[in-house]
Amino acid sequence: MLYDRSETDELGIRLTAEEMGVELDYFPFHKVAVGFDADGFSYRSLGRDYSDRLRDTRVILNRTQSKSRRLFAADVFEAMGAHVLNPLTVELACKSKVRTLLAFSSKGIRVPRTVYVPANVEEQVGGGGAQDNSGTISRLISQDLGSEKVVVKPDAGTHGRGVTLAEGPDGLLRVLRDVAPTIINPSGVVAQELVPKWFYDLRIVVRKEKGKAPYCHETALARGGFKEFRTNTFLGNKVFRAHLPAPVRRQAENSAQALGGDEDSWVIALDAMPRIGDELMEGEESLRQSFEDLEEPFSEVTRVKRMPDKKRNFPEYNREITRAYAEYMASEPYAHIQGVVNETLEKCRDSVYFHEGNACPEFWEQTRLVGGVNVAEDLLTCALGLIDS
């Protein structure tokens, strides 16, 4: 397993490997020197030489947290001749929202209507000075998406950072003036229609073992709340287990395959939104009350997550977080919201829109305990399939 820092997910992979009887070795990918020339590779930290161990490595679980570092890691280890989960082609497809959406749409997958404008809002001109392209970019977006409600987002962002809702022509101009080239938005502007998903979206996990068809789990993580249009849990939203209707699972498998291409094995987490019309948005007042009533049981989850020694005493932390989530999921307001999620998802089973892929998803707490999917098992199962083959 390759990592730049060990979080609960990586500790969870280690624990799951022990339970499955899988022997794991661990390689840092941060403060190391990767040497290479025509005679081969070397891999050293200041106090340790990993070169010989790496030559015997068949499969790498790429769990480096930085997207850019993860791309380099996949490139390096594939050049060494190792299988990498996930492969470089998958990492590349998932890193860019534009690249992801193009892969989906080319395979007939439903995606939000998206516009990519290659121009930057402000561009330097010859002789000094800058040119303001915001007006042109605004008109280019509006002619395709309208200007009533438009979502502007960075191409490689995560956790909802930089995702902004623009309302009306003036609002779109204001939002665009805050868009600048960064590491998560290298060039241009990405804009999308606002899909009426009501109060939740989905995190769906699909795995592909060598020699087998893609497999989508029957359950998924629903993330939701009424705080704003973004449902990311890093913004304080709650999580629920959703049962996926068969058509949604098939669409998820097709979506993941669009990103996985011809690669033998991969594990991809997909983000999707059900298009929920006004006719299905019933009982919102009681739903809002249930979200308020969830604050107390969820506060115990939050308390446990803040345990200062959770990495040093991971087994104890794992017991405590499992207990806290179990109590949260046993509450009446949780059951009410979960019921609405499953009911509306069943009714919208043929109108779910896929919009993002994640090649290194966080999973140990929410996706595993609430969504019912242990991604560590998927990763290790796929790795074993590559070794056996």
N, C-alpha and C positions, 0 to 999 in steps of 0.2 A: 504494500500500500504506500503510495506516494502522498506526501502532505507538506504544506508549508507551515501550518499550525494545527494542532490537534484539538478539535472541538468535540462536543458531545456526539456528533455524528460519527466521527472517526473512532471515538471510544466505543460507540455502539457497534461499529463494524468489527472491532476487535472482540467485543463480547459475543457477538453473533457467530464469529468464526470459531471461537472456543466451543460454543454450544453445538455447532455443526461439525466439529472435529476437523476444521480446516486450518492448516499451518500458514500463518502470515508472517512475512518479513516486512520491515518498515524502513523506508528511505526518506530522508528529508529532501525537500526541493526548495531551498531558500538560500541559506548561506553555505553553498557548495560551489565547487568549480567543476564544470563539465568540459573536459578536454577531448579534442578529436582531431585526427588527421588521417592520412591514407593508411596508417598502420592500425587504426582502431580508436577506441574510446577509453577515457579514464573518468573517474567520478570520485571526488575527494572533498571532504570538509577539512578544517584546519587540523583536526585531531584524528581523522579516520579515513581510511581508504576503502571505498565501497566497490571498487572496480571489479574484483573477482566475483563478488556476490551477484553483481548485476549481470555478469555474463551467463549465469545459470538461471536467470529470471525469465519465465515464459510469459507471464501475464502481469500487467501493472494496473492496479486500481488507482486512477488519477483523481485524488481528492484535494488537490491544491485549490485554495479558495479564490485566489485572484484569477479572473478570466484570462488575462493576458499571459500570466505565468502558466496557466493550465494549457494554453495553446502551445507554448514553447515545450512544456513537458511532453505533450503528446508527440510533437515533432521529433524531439530528441530520442525518446524511447522507441518509437516506431523505426527510426533510423538505425537503432541498435538491434532491431529484429524482434522486439517484443510485441505481443498483442497488448493494446491499451484500451481500457474501459474508462471513459469512452474514447473511440478513435478520433483522430484529428478532424476528419471530414464532419463528424457529428458535432464536435466542439465548434467548428467554424459555422456550421448551419445554425447552431443555437445561439451563438454570440450576438448575431445581428438580427434585430426584429425584421428588418426589410428582407434579409436573406431567408429567414424562417417563413415569412408570409408568402414570399415568392414560391418557395418550395411547396407550401400548402396549396396555394391557388393553382399552381401548375398541375396538381393532381386532383383538382376538382373539390378540394376541401373548403367548406364555408369559412370565410374569414371576414372580419370587419372591412368595409370599404376603406382602402388606405391610399394615401398620396405621399410620394416621396419627391421632394424638390431638392436637387443636388446643390443649389446655391446656398451659401451662408447668408445669414441676415445682414451681417456687416462684412464687407470684403475690402482688403487693401487695394489701392489703385496705384499705377505707376506714378512716380514723382512724389509719393507721400499722400496722406489723406485716406479717407475711407468712403465707400459707397454704401448707402442704406438701401437694402433690397427688400425691406419688410413689406412695403406696399405691393410690390410685384409678387412676392411669395404669398401674401394674403389673398390676392386675386386668383393666383393659380390654385390654391387650396379651395377657395370658395366656389370656383367654377365647377369643381368636381364633388365637393362635400356639402356645399352650402355654407352658411356662416352662423346658423342659429346656435348649434352646439357642436364643437369640434374638440377632439382630444389631441393635444400635442405632446409627444414623448421623445425621449432620447433613444437612439438606435440600439445602444447596448446597456441600457440602464437596468437596475434591479431594485427590488423592494419598493417599487412605486416612486422612487426618487426622480424628480424632474417631470413627472406626468402631470399635466395641467389641463383643466377644462376651460376652453375659451367660449364665451357666449356673446354672439353678435359680432359685427365687423370691427367695432372699436375694441372689443375684448380680445379678438384674435390678434389685432395689431399689438396690443399691450403684451400679450403672451409671447409673441414672436420676438419682441425687442429684448426679452430675457434669454433667448436661445443663442448660444455661442458654441463654437467648436471646443469640445473637451474629450477626455479619454472615453467617456460613455456616449458622446455624440460627435464622432470624428468629423463628419461633413454633412451639411445640408439640414433639412427639416423633415421630420416624419409626422404626419397627421392622420387621424382616423375618425370615422363616424363614431358617435356615441351609441353603443349598443344598449338598449333598455333591458338590463339584466336584473332590474329591481334592486335587491340588496345583497346578492351573493354571486361569486364565480367559483370555478372548480380547479383543483390541482389533481391531475390524473396521471398515474404512473403506468408506463408500458415497457415491457422488457422483451428482448430478442435474444434467444439462445441459439448457438450455432446449430444449423440443421433443422431448426424449428421455425414456425410462423410466429410473428409478434403476438404477445399476450398482454391484454389490458385487464387489470384487476377489476373485480366486480364492484368494489367500493372506491370512493375517492374522498378527498378533503374539500369540503365546501367552506369558503371563507366569506364572512359577511358582517354587515352592520349598516346602520343608517347615518353614520357620521359624515360621510361624503361619498362621491362616486367611486373612489378607489377602495378596493376591498382587501388590500394587502394586510396581513396580520401585523406587520411591523408598524402599522398606523393605528394599532389598538383594536382591530376587529376580532371577532370570535370565530371559532372553528367548529364544524359539525361533520359527522359522517354522512355521506350521500351514497345511495345505491344507484349505480349507473344502468339505465335501460340498455338493452342489447344494441339498438342502433347507435347510441352514443359510444359504446365500447368499440364497435366496428369503425366508426369515424376516428376514434382515438388511435386505433391500430394503424389505420391508413395514414393518419397525420404523422405518427412516429416513424412509420416506414418511409415517408417522404423525406424526413430528416436523416434517417439511418442509411438510406440508399442501399448499396450492395454490400455494406459491411456485415461481417458474420455475426456480431454480437454487440449489443448496446443496452443501456437503460436510460430512458428519457422521461422526464416529467413535463407534462403539457399543461398549459393554462387555457381554460375555455370559459365561454360565457353563454348561458342560455338566453335567447331573445324572448323576453317575457312581455307580452302585450298588456295593455291597461286592463283588459277583461279578466286577467288572472291575478291582478294585484288587489286582493281582497283581505280585509282584516289587518290593515297595516297598523292601526292604533294598538291592537292587542299584541302584535309582533314587537312594536317598539317597547311596550311594557315588559315583554319577556326578555328583551335585550337588557333593559334596566335591572330586571330581577336576576340576571345572570352575573351581574357585577360581583356579588358576594361570593358565589361558589368559584368564580374565575380568579378572585383575588388570592385564593390559596394556591392556585397554579402559578400565579405571578410570584408569590412569595417563595415557592420552592425553586423556581427558575433562577432566583437571585441568590441561591445558596453560595456563599463565597468559596467553599471548598469542594464544589461538585465535581471538579476534574480529579482532585486527589482522592476523593472517596466516591468514585463513580457508582459502584454497586448500591451504596446507600441512597445516592441521588436518584438512581434509576427506580428504586423501590418507592421513594417519596413522590416522584413525578408521576409514576404509574397510579399511585393511590389518589393523588390530587385530581388527575384527569378523570379517573373512574368516578369520583364523587361529583365532579362537574357534569359528566355525561349522564349521571343518574338523576339529575334535577329535573323538575317539571318544566321550567322554561326552556331548557335544552331540548326536551322531548317535543315541545310545541314547535319550536323553530325547525328542528330536524324534520318533523312531519310536513311542514310547509315546503321545505326544500325538496323533499322526495316527491311530494305531490305535484309541484310545479315543474320539476325536472321531467317527470313522466309525461306531462302534458306537452312539454316543449322538446320532446325527445328528437324530433326531426328538425329542430332549428337551434342547434348548439354551434357556436362559432369558436373556432380555435385560433389563438392569436400569439402564442409564445411557446418556445421549447426551452427546457433547462437541462443541461448535461451534467450538472453537479448539484442536485437539489438537497436542501436541508430536509431532514426527515425524522430524526430519532424521537422527538417529542410529538409534534402535531400529526404528521403524516402517518406515523406508526401507531400511536395510541388512539388518536381520534379517527383518522382516515382508514385505519386497519391495514396499512401496507408498510411492511418493514423493507425498505429499499436495500438494506444491508444483505438480506437474503437474496434479493434479485441480483445484486452485484456479484456475490459469491457464487451463486448458481451459474451465472453466465461465465464467470472466470473458470469454474470447474469444467464447464462444457468445452471451453477452448483448450484446456490442458488435456482432457480426455481425448479430444480429436487429434 
